[in-house]
Amino acid sequence: MAFKRSQEGLSLLSFIWTSAVLIVIALVGFRVLPAYVEYYAVEKALQATLNDDKNQSAVQIRNSMGRRIDSQYIDSVKEGDIQVQKVGNAVVASVSWQRVLHMVGNASILLEFTAEAER
């Protein structure tokens, strides 16, 4: 005796719901991805600036970082935002910034970044 096998899979309503959730996740991801790419560019530029010349002063580090920021089209960080400190025998350069990404209506995403490099 053969039993009637029930259909398996998504109904139309659950397909629409699942698609809507995936579309929202993709849109948020596409909005946030450039900010994280910029963060990694800042982090890499900061480390490269410190590794260039071991005997740079704080002003020279800021100027060098400013040139790197300009050449890499980094918009969120300016030369004056960079803090250079000497901690023990190490030179630590750091920069913090926020990025507000408008989504829809009055909804926005706030991203806070801190990049730090040490030599």
N, C-alpha and C positions, 0 to 999 in steps of 0.2 A: 504494500500500500504506500503510495507516494504522498508525502506531506506537502502542502502548499508552502512554498518558500516565500517568506516576506521579503519585500524589496529593501535593499540597504542603500544608504547614501544620504545626501543632503536634500532636504525639501527646498522649495524655492525661497521660503522665508529665511531659513537658516543659511542658505547660500548668499542672499542679499546681506544679511547681518555680518557674516564672516567677511565678505568682500568689503563692506564699509569699514570694519575694524582694520583690515589689512591696508586699505587705502589711507586711513588716518595715520597709521604707524609709518607708512612710506612717506607721506607728506611731512610729518614731523622729522623724520630722518633726513629727508632732502633739505629741510630748512636748517638743521643743526650741523650737518656734515661740514659745510664750509667754515664754520666757526672753529671746529676741532682741527681742520686742516691748517687754519691760520695759527692756532695754538701750537701745533707741532712745528710750524715754520719759525715761530718766535723762539721756542725752546731750542731749536737747532741753531738759529742765528746767535742766540745768547751764548751757547756753548762754544761755537766757532769763534766768536769775538774774544772770549777769554783765552782760548787756545792759541790765537794768532801771535801775540807778543806777550811775553811773561812780565815785562817791566812797564806796563801801561798804568797811568794814573786813572783815577775815577773819571775825570773829564775826557780823557782819551778813549776810555772804554765806552762812554756814552756817545761820543762822536762817531766811533767806529760802528757801534750798534745802530745809530741813526742812519748811517750810509747803507747798512744791510737792510734795515726796515724799508728805506726808500726803494732799494733795488728789488725787493721781493714783494712789493705792493701790499704791505701789511698796513691796514687802516686803523686798527683798534689800539695800537700802541704807538706812542710818540717818544722821541728821544728823552724828554724830560721826565718820563714816567719810570725810568730805570733807576733802581737803587743799587748802589755799589757800596759794599761794606767789607772791612777786613775783620775776619773772625779767626783769631789765633794766627796761624801762618797761611791761612787760606783767604782768597778773595772770593766773595760771594756776590753775584749780581742777580737781582730778582726784579720782577715786574708783575703787577696785578692789574687786572682790568675786568670789566663787566660787559656783557653783550646782551642787549635786549632784542629778541626776535619777534616781530609782530606776526601773529598767526591769522586770526579772523576777528572782526569786530573789535571788542576790547580785550581779547585774549592774547597774551604774549608769553614768551618763554624767557626767563632770565638765566643766563649762564655766567658763572664766575670762574675766572681762570687765574692761576698763579704759576708762572714759569720761573725756575731758579737754576742757576748754573754755578759751578764752583771749580776753582783751580788752586 
